[in-house]
Amino acid sequence: MNIGDRVRLLKGKEEGVISKIVNDKLIEVEIEDGFNIPVLKKEVVIISQQEASAFGATSEINPTPKKTHKLPEDTKGVYLALVPINDKQLSLHFINNTELVILFTLCVPAGDTYEGYFGGEVTSKKSVKISNLDKTNFEQWPAFILQLLRFRQGVFHLKEPIQKKIKFKAASLFKSKKLAPVLMQEAYLYEIDLTQTIQPLQAKKLENHLLESQKHSPGDKENRPFSSPVVDLHIEKISKDHELLSGLEILNAQIQKINETLNEAIISGQEEIIYIHGQGNGTLKSALHKRLREFPNLIYFDNHNMAKFGNGATLVRIK
């Protein structure tokens, strides 16, 4: 078994992609929505390309694109491309398939600061090689912070600066092999969304709450929709029927609880909230932190190490 192999759980219906080889007996599998679950090797089976051909399965491990030198009509854009060098190495390229000149930087988080990884200028319809990456070390690849400016000599519509956080996911990366524009080579292609996607959360609900709050004094806590700063995410605290739920259903219920309480905390003006997720195998903690990174209203979050909770809780501070 290798990172990138697509597998099926023998004791469940879930399928996913191997994202980490923990040891000779244990692996991590990235399932739907990018969540990683630890699984014993003996409890999964590789979904082979032969099986996909025989049964008409749509999911392949590393699908090979059709032998063609023509690109689809909609390939204009900016991409990160990972070109296979051999079974273990990939070369990372920045592709500018637009009519503009692009200035970009690529950094990686280093504690409270950032470490410069690469930067430069890429003219229209050109690419630049950034570095080589070790495929076998996939789970340790950093989360890249990409910043870019778009420019054209003369008169043009000014474009807003772009900043994106990019964390490659095994489940999506290793089934995105196609012909890369500009490079004209087969590559695992990651398209950069050139729109700023941060949207206000439940704007109508927030507006209604602000109107309602004007009817009550600031100290009237009985009218606040959220009161407790501590949320226990253990499934027995969320669902009475938790014994009937599968592992994936439990995780979905916990994520729904995270969404509900975060929105309520933001709307009610809560300054902080503590999520109890336990130590366990880290699946719930990873799911929580993934969701928190998507909220624009947070100042920061981190493991909240208190005598009461140990390392099994995360503190979130809200703007």
Secondary structure, 3 states (H helix, E strand, C coil): CCCCCEEEECCCCCEEEEEEECCCCEEEEECHHHCEEEEEHHHEEECCHHHHHHHCCCCCCCCCCCCCCCCCCCCCEEEEEEEECCCCEEEEEEEEECCCEEEEEEEEEECCEEEEEEEEEECCCEEEEEEEEEHHHHHHCCCEEEEEEEECCCCCCCCCCEEEEECCCHHHHCCCEEECCCCCCEEEEEEECCCCCCCCCCHHHHHHHHHHHCCCCCCCHHHCCCCCCEEECCHHHHCCCHHHCCHHHHHHHHHHHHHHHHHHHHHCCCCEEEEECCCCCCHHHHHHHHHHCCCCCEEEEEECCECCCECCEEEEEEC
